[in-house]
Amino acid sequence: MNSAFSEANLIIEAKKILGQDADVLAAGRFNLASLVGASIVGSTGGLAAADVLDPTGLSDSSGVGAAIGAIAGRHLAMTAAAEEKGATTTLLVAITPDTIHVLNGDTHGRLATEFASFNRATVDHKIKKVGLMRYLTLTDSDSDASIELVGSVAWIAQNAQGDKVVFDLLAVNHHD
């Protein structure tokens, strides 16, 4: 698979942000776990808006209008919730020998490039499986700084290739 979500392309993207000399061992695309609620609220709001605009449902018997409303509402709610926290909806997790970098997508300068970073020597990480989704919690033992991310290992998910490599690297280096 040669997409923007391939492991090789994610490493190239991380090096563009961290510097070409950065030794990026793994990279994957993740979301803040807290955005799951915003996704549900936004989808519901988008469906409600579509219903208000066409309460009879007669103008679009296929339900396409409702689906578009739900998708648009979900996107807007997730973007607003993420940016309120200083993050983009999709984050690039790049692991170097010493650091786990959580990087924002392109925001045209509105947000910091690096959302968070964790020293690999002092970070505790937990991976919780929920179906084909994986919740990754990173907690720094020195500062108690913490973040919860969600990624996928589903074969159909375009971000799964990079996410699997990140999860595998963290599992090998787990120090519990």
Summary of the structure (lengths in Angstrom):
residues: 176
radius of gyration: 18.2
end to end distance: 34.3
largest distance: 60.1
contacts: 540
relative contact order: 0.18
helix: 37%
strand: 27%
